[in-house]
Amino acid sequence: MAKINPNIFREYDIRGVVEQDLPSDVVVELGKGIGTYLVRQGAKRFTIGRDGRLTSERIANDLTEGLRTTGLEITDVGMCATPVLYFSIPHLQVDGGIQVTGSHNPPEFNGIKMALGKTAVFGPQIQDIRRRIEEQDFERHPAPPAKSYKITDPYIEYLSKNLKLDRSVRVGMDSGNGVAGPVAPQIFRALGATVYDLYSEVDGRFPNHHPDPTVEKNLVDLKKVVADKKLELGVGFDGDGDRLGVIDRNGKVIWGDQLMILFARSILKEYPGATVIADVKCSENFFADVRKHGGNPLMWKTGHAHIKNKLWAERALLAGEMSGHLFFA
């Protein structure tokens, strides 16, 4: 049995420094533990995706090896943003998905996020996976070879058909050499926007700046292109494309709770009385504004897994965090 650092089992994911915490033998064991948990929850078919870090493909392959020993049928959707991985679940009609990603952490880190159906696997569920591995309590069933499926084009096509812009906009976009680069600019262009994109080439070394758009120093280049090209706004993404930062035409940051105010007002025009969820880090101004515009604001725990699961539990139409995680029902 591989020696596994118990500290990699975090609240929202499994994550560590790759060289010391996630060698191949450890990742295969993680696959066995994760697969066992999922199979015992009734899962049969899963997708797996990965971000653009230099170690992500190897980890995804090792994880798939372990998952398949438990009988799970795996479809590899390749390198994609985390929201695209989530899209693969209903699109391919599977039971859930796994994303290999270090998110906005430094390049030497990597990790594993899991979704079972519409909800995140986190907290006590991740600790259950840890115990299965420690006890070597694994399901052992044959599985067919993993399939491959290119998911990005169907994702772009789906959003292009289901979203529209009331008018053309001119926008700057900084993907920070993360996996939003091959998808986000294309979506905006398909909707009719004029996009000036920065660092759309995926590079797991992140040579231009750290991929965390909630830290203002990482928005310097985006602010410059917005100013130089006289654009209406700028959008920056984190490494796996599931968080964003936004600036206005003057280079001022529009923080997460301010963004949610704009989205909530739009939703409440069509769905008065709708529940809108935000984490405890959001300002009181947000909750007051939702009430003022006829909504039902609900404060909840910080953490994308907490917020996402609460969205479904409360049948809310919008949920999000100050950190830039946003979820729409």
C-alpha positions as CSV (number, residue, x, y, z in Angstrom):
1,M,0.0,0.0,0.0
2,A,1.3,3.5,-0.9
3,K,2.1,5.8,1.9
4,I,-0.4,8.7,1.7
5,N,-0.2,12.1,3.5
6,P,-3.6,12.4,5.3
7,N,-3.4,16.2,5.0
8,I,-4.2,16.0,1.3
9,F,-7.8,15.2,2.1
10,R,-9.1,18.8,2.4
11,E,-12.6,20.1,3.0
12,Y,-13.5,20.7,-0.7
13,D,-11.0,18.6,-2.6
14,I,-8.0,16.3,-2.5
15,R,-4.9,18.5,-3.0
16,G,-1.2,18.6,-2.3
17,V,2.3,19.3,-3.7
18,V,2.6,16.9,-6.6
19,E,6.2,15.7,-6.1
20,Q,5.8,14.7,-2.5
21,D,2.1,14.1,-2.1
22,L,0.8,12.8,-5.5
23,P,3.2,10.3,-7.1
24,S,1.7,7.7,-9.4
25,D,1.2,4.9,-6.8
26,V,-0.6,7.3,-4.5
27,V,-2.9,8.6,-7.2
28,V,-3.9,5.0,-8.3
29,E,-4.8,4.3,-4.7
30,L,-6.9,7.6,-4.6
31,G,-8.7,6.3,-7.7
32,K,-9.6,3.1,-6.0
33,G,-10.9,4.9,-2.9
34,I,-12.8,7.5,-4.9
35,G,-14.2,4.8,-7.2
36,T,-15.3,2.7,-4.2
37,Y,-17.1,5.6,-2.7
38,L,-18.9,6.4,-5.9
39,V,-19.9,2.8,-6.8
40,R,-21.3,2.4,-3.3
41,Q,-23.4,5.5,-4.0
42,G,-24.8,3.8,-7.0
43,A,-22.6,5.5,-9.7
44,K,-21.7,3.5,-12.8
45,R,-20.4,6.0,-15.3
46,F,-18.2,9.1,-14.8
47,T,-16.3,11.7,-16.8
48,I,-12.8,12.9,-16.0
49,G,-11.2,16.1,-17.1
50,R,-8.1,18.1,-16.3
51,D,-6.6,21.6,-16.3
52,G,-3.4,22.6,-18.1
53,R,-0.9,22.1,-15.4
54,L,2.2,20.1,-16.4
55,T,1.3,17.2,-14.1
56,S,-2.5,17.0,-14.7
57,E,-2.4,14.6,-17.6
58,R,-0.3,12.1,-15.7
59,I,-2.5,12.4,-12.6
60,A,-5.7,11.9,-14.7
61,N,-4.3,8.8,-16.3
62,D,-3.2,7.3,-12.9
63,L,-6.6,8.2,-11.4
64,T,-8.4,6.6,-14.3
65,E,-6.4,3.4,-13.7
66,G,-7.5,3.2,-10.1
67,L,-11.1,4.2,-10.8
68,R,-11.5,1.4,-13.4
69,T,-10.5,-1.3,-10.9
70,T,-13.8,-0.5,-9.0
71,G,-15.9,-1.1,-12.1
72,L,-16.6,2.6,-13.0
73,E,-17.0,3.3,-16.7
74,I,-14.8,6.3,-17.5
75,T,-15.1,8.9,-20.3
76,D,-12.0,11.1,-20.6
77,V,-13.1,14.6,-21.7
78,G,-9.5,15.8,-21.8
79,M,-8.2,19.3,-21.0
80,C,-11.1,21.6,-20.1
81,A,-12.2,24.2,-17.7
82,T,-14.0,23.0,-14.6
83,P,-17.4,24.3,-15.7
84,V,-17.0,22.4,-18.9
85,L,-16.4,19.2,-16.9
86,Y,-19.6,19.9,-15.0
87,F,-21.4,20.4,-18.3
88,S,-20.2,16.9,-19.4
89,I,-22.3,15.3,-16.7
90,P,-25.8,16.1,-18.2
91,H,-24.5,16.2,-21.7
92,L,-23.1,12.7,-21.7
93,Q,-25.8,11.5,-19.2
94,V,-23.3,10.1,-16.7
95,D,-23.5,10.0,-12.9
96,G,-20.8,12.6,-12.1
97,G,-17.4,14.0,-13.0
98,I,-13.9,14.4,-11.6
99,Q,-11.6,17.3,-12.4
100,V,-7.9,17.2,-11.9
101,T,-6.9,20.7,-11.1
102,G,-4.7,22.9,-8.9
103,S,-7.2,25.7,-9.3
104,H,-5.5,29.0,-8.4
105,N,-2.7,27.4,-6.4
106,P,1.0,27.6,-7.3
107,P,2.3,25.4,-10.2
108,E,3.8,22.7,-7.9
109,F,0.3,21.9,-6.5
110,N,-2.4,19.8,-8.0
111,G,-5.6,18.3,-6.9
112,I,-8.9,16.5,-7.5
113,K,-12.5,17.9,-7.4
114,M,-15.5,15.6,-7.6
115,A,-19.2,16.1,-8.4
116,L,-21.8,13.4,-7.9
117,G,-24.8,14.4,-10.0
118,K,-25.4,18.1,-9.3
119,T,-23.7,18.2,-6.0
120,A,-20.1,18.4,-4.9
121,V,-18.3,15.6,-3.0
122,F,-16.7,17.3,0.0
123,G,-16.2,17.3,3.8
124,P,-17.2,14.0,5.4
125,Q,-17.5,12.3,2.0
126,I,-13.8,13.0,1.3
127,Q,-12.9,11.7,4.8
128,D,-14.9,8.5,3.9
129,I,-12.7,8.1,0.8
130,R,-9.6,8.5,3.0
131,R,-10.9,5.7,5.4
132,R,-11.6,3.4,2.5
133,I,-8.0,3.8,1.3
134,E,-6.5,3.4,4.8
135,E,-8.5,0.2,5.4
136,Q,-7.9,-1.1,1.8
137,D,-11.7,-1.5,1.6
138,F,-12.2,-1.4,-2.2
139,E,-14.7,-2.5,-4.7
140,R,-13.2,-4.7,-7.3
141,H,-15.1,-5.1,-10.6
142,P,-14.1,-5.3,-14.3
143,A,-14.6,-2.1,-16.4
144,P,-14.4,-1.5,-20.1
145,P,-11.5,0.6,-21.5
146,A,-11.9,4.3,-20.9
147,K,-13.5,6.3,-23.7
148,S,-12.4,9.7,-25.0
149,Y,-14.8,12.6,-25.9
150,K,-14.0,16.2,-27.0
151,I,-16.4,18.2,-24.8
152,T,-15.3,21.8,-25.5
153,D,-17.0,22.3,-28.8
154,P,-20.4,21.0,-27.6
155,Y,-20.1,23.4,-24.6
156,I,-19.5,26.4,-26.8
157,E,-22.3,25.4,-29.1
158,Y,-24.7,24.9,-26.2
159,L,-24.0,28.4,-24.6
160,S,-24.0,30.1,-28.0
161,K,-27.6,28.8,-28.6
162,N,-28.9,29.5,-25.1
163,L,-27.4,32.9,-24.4
164,K,-27.6,36.2,-26.2
165,L,-26.3,39.7,-25.9
166,D,-28.7,42.6,-26.3
167,R,-26.0,44.5,-28.1
168,S,-22.4,44.0,-29.1
169,V,-19.8,44.7,-26.4
170,R,-16.0,45.3,-26.5
171,V,-14.3,43.3,-23.7
172,G,-10.8,42.4,-22.6
173,M,-10.2,38.9,-21.4
174,D,-7.3,37.5,-19.4
175,S,-7.2,33.7,-19.0
176,G,-3.9,33.7,-17.2
177,N,-2.6,30.8,-19.4
178,G,-5.2,28.6,-17.7
179,V,-7.8,26.4,-19.4
180,A,-10.4,29.1,-19.8
181,G,-8.2,30.3,-22.7
182,P,-9.5,27.8,-25.3
183,V,-13.1,28.4,-24.5
184,A,-14.1,31.7,-22.9
185,P,-13.0,34.1,-25.7
186,Q,-14.7,31.8,-28.3
187,I,-18.0,31.9,-26.4
188,F,-18.0,35.7,-26.2
189,R,-17.1,36.0,-29.9
190,A,-19.8,33.5,-30.8
191,L,-22.3,35.8,-29.0
192,G,-21.2,38.8,-31.0
193,A,-18.7,40.4,-28.7
194,T,-15.4,41.9,-29.8
195,V,-12.8,40.3,-27.6
196,Y,-9.2,41.4,-26.9
197,D,-7.8,38.3,-25.2
198,L,-4.6,38.0,-23.2
199,Y,-2.7,34.8,-22.3
200,S,-5.2,32.4,-23.9
201,E,-2.4,29.8,-24.6
202,V,-2.5,27.1,-22.0
203,D,0.8,27.0,-20.1
204,G,0.9,25.2,-16.8
205,R,4.0,27.2,-15.7
206,F,1.8,30.4,-15.7
207,P,4.6,32.6,-17.1
208,N,2.8,35.9,-17.2
209,H,1.1,36.1,-13.8
210,H,-0.4,33.9,-11.1
211,P,-3.9,32.7,-12.3
212,D,-6.0,34.3,-9.5
213,P,-8.1,37.2,-10.7
214,T,-9.3,38.1,-7.1
215,V,-5.8,39.4,-6.4
216,E,-5.7,42.9,-8.0
217,K,-2.0,42.8,-8.9
218,N,-2.9,39.9,-11.3
219,L,-5.2,42.3,-13.2
220,V,-2.6,44.8,-14.2
221,D,-2.2,43.7,-17.8
222,L,-6.0,43.4,-18.2
223,K,-6.4,46.9,-16.9
224,K,-3.9,48.1,-19.5
225,V,-5.7,46.5,-22.5
226,V,-9.1,47.9,-21.3
227,A,-7.6,51.4,-21.0
228,D,-5.5,51.2,-24.2
229,K,-8.4,49.8,-26.4
230,K,-11.1,51.9,-24.6
231,L,-13.1,48.7,-23.8
232,E,-16.3,48.5,-21.7
233,L,-15.0,45.9,-19.3
234,G,-12.4,43.3,-18.6
235,V,-12.8,39.7,-17.4
236,G,-10.1,37.6,-15.8
237,F,-10.2,33.8,-15.0
238,D,-8.5,31.6,-12.6
239,G,-6.4,28.5,-13.6
240,D,-9.3,26.1,-14.0
241,G,-11.8,28.7,-15.2
242,D,-14.4,28.4,-12.4
243,R,-13.8,31.8,-10.8
244,L,-13.7,35.2,-12.4
245,G,-12.6,38.8,-11.7
246,V,-14.2,41.8,-13.5
247,I,-13.1,45.4,-14.0
248,D,-15.0,48.2,-15.4
249,R,-14.0,50.6,-18.2
250,N,-12.1,52.7,-15.7
251,G,-10.1,49.8,-14.4
252,K,-12.0,49.6,-11.1
253,V,-12.6,46.1,-9.8
254,I,-16.2,44.9,-9.6
255,W,-16.0,42.5,-6.6
256,G,-17.9,39.3,-6.3
257,D,-20.8,40.6,-4.3
258,Q,-21.1,43.6,-6.6
259,L,-21.3,41.2,-9.6
260,M,-24.0,39.2,-7.9
261,I,-26.0,42.3,-7.3
262,L,-26.1,42.9,-11.0
263,F,-27.0,39.3,-11.8
264,A,-29.6,39.2,-9.0
265,R,-31.4,42.3,-10.2
266,S,-31.7,40.8,-13.7
267,I,-33.0,37.5,-12.4
268,L,-35.5,39.1,-10.0
269,K,-37.1,41.1,-12.8
270,E,-38.2,37.8,-14.3
271,Y,-38.5,35.7,-11.2
272,P,-39.7,38.0,-8.3
273,G,-39.3,36.4,-4.9
274,A,-36.5,34.1,-6.0
275,T,-33.9,32.9,-3.5
276,V,-30.4,34.1,-4.0
277,I,-27.5,32.7,-1.9
278,A,-24.2,34.3,-1.0
279,D,-21.4,33.4,1.4
280,V,-20.7,35.2,4.7
281,K,-17.9,37.2,3.1
282,C,-20.3,39.2,1.0
283,S,-21.3,42.7,2.2
284,E,-24.6,43.6,3.8
285,N,-25.2,45.8,0.8
286,F,-25.7,42.7,-1.3
287,F,-28.3,41.2,1.0
288,A,-30.1,44.5,1.4
289,D,-30.2,45.0,-2.4
290,V,-31.7,41.6,-3.0
291,R,-34.4,42.4,-0.5
292,K,-35.0,45.8,-2.0
293,H,-35.5,44.2,-5.4
294,G,-38.0,41.6,-4.2
295,G,-35.7,38.7,-3.6
296,N,-35.1,36.3,-0.8
297,P,-31.4,36.6,0.2
298,L,-29.8,33.7,2.1
299,M,-26.3,33.8,3.7
300,W,-24.4,30.6,3.8
301,K,-21.0,29.1,4.5
302,T,-18.0,30.0,2.4
303,G,-16.7,27.3,0.1
304,H,-17.8,26.4,-3.5
305,A,-19.1,23.0,-2.4
306,H,-21.2,24.5,0.4
307,I,-22.6,27.2,-1.8
308,K,-23.3,24.9,-4.8
309,N,-25.0,22.2,-2.8
310,K,-27.2,24.9,-1.0
311,L,-28.3,26.2,-4.4
312,W,-29.9,22.9,-5.2
313,A,-31.2,22.3,-1.6
314,E,-33.0,25.7,-1.6
315,R,-34.0,25.7,-5.2
316,A,-32.3,29.0,-5.5
317,L,-31.7,30.6,-8.9
318,L,-28.3,32.2,-8.1
319,A,-25.6,31.5,-5.6
320,G,-22.0,32.8,-5.3
321,E,-19.1,33.8,-3.3
322,M,-16.9,36.9,-2.8
323,S,-14.1,34.8,-4.4
324,G,-15.8,34.8,-7.8
325,H,-17.5,31.4,-7.8
326,L,-20.9,31.9,-9.4
327,F,-23.6,29.3,-9.9
328,F,-26.8,29.7,-11.9
329,A,-29.7,27.1,-11.6
